[in-house]
Each structure stands twice: as C-alpha cells, then as structure tokens.
Amino acid sequence: MTPGELQQIQDRIVVLLRTVYDPEIPVNIYDLGLIYDVDVDDDYNVTVEMTLTSPSCPAADFILMDVQMKIESIKEVKTVSLDLVFDPPWDKSMMSEEALLELGLM
C-alpha cells in the first residue's frame, strides 16, 4: 500500500466515524474525541483505539457495533479490531471546536 492509499483509507474511515453517534449526545464520536487512533496496515487490517465518555456507558455495545459495521463496509478493509481503552480517561477537553459549539460549551 502506498502512503497515498493509506491516507485515502484513513480519510474514508474518519468520514464514516463522523456518522457514529452516542444516542444520548447529539455529536459524533470522532468530534467528541472518543477516537484515539486509527491504524491501517499494509494488508488493509484496521485497528481503532477508542474510548467512551464513561466506562459504564449504556450505549457501549451499540456504538462499538456501529463503528465495526461502518468500517467493515469499506471494501478494501480485511479486518477491524476495536481496542476499547480508558487510559487516558476521556474529558471534554478532547472534543473538537465543532462539538463544543454544538453542545453550547464554547
């Protein structure tokens, strides 16, 4: 995979991640700062390191399934591995300016 192809796949993943929402918050998980890393290897295997706003998030299963299904919809992607981490813990400083504006925190 060339660096350009890698960037293209990562960009497509980000577009899809911006369509995943926590049902309780009207902002997508990418702009909320819940995605820590997206890695695509040369064989088109994707690893996403992400968190949730809370370890006890009631929508965790829904969010993880949505992320998995959307990334798997990219035909080049072979496998998707989601690494759910809570270190560093999420806080509102991780949110994009757009998310802060949407939630009236700016």
Steps between C-alpha positions, in 0.01 A plus 500: 500500500635842409489786751232663284281188507546475878393862545201448273377201706556689827309799363208276401500346848487846662205596277317188619594554866339842475169322434513305828316663790453425864117492518510726806726770350424685173867499389688231312760289681790637293432863592431397858863387513418135563729377221862495615660328200415340166768272356485330161775250421631401157250209481203733563443383857362784712556554870306773678594609849205672657328580825155591627387801700461265796603139570136433591359649178163329440539535121845337485389188309301706249788743438763225461279302262430810292873581474582141403228475234577835341873435468435148369285657227818630331568231241880513533493440876582140596452505879400751766631486855355735760713568806283656770721685748437728795851638541521786448149554627277708275416856596344792317840649411526223237198633308536690174396866480199391294388263777547765769292746296228241433468427870512866600826464691685772311 
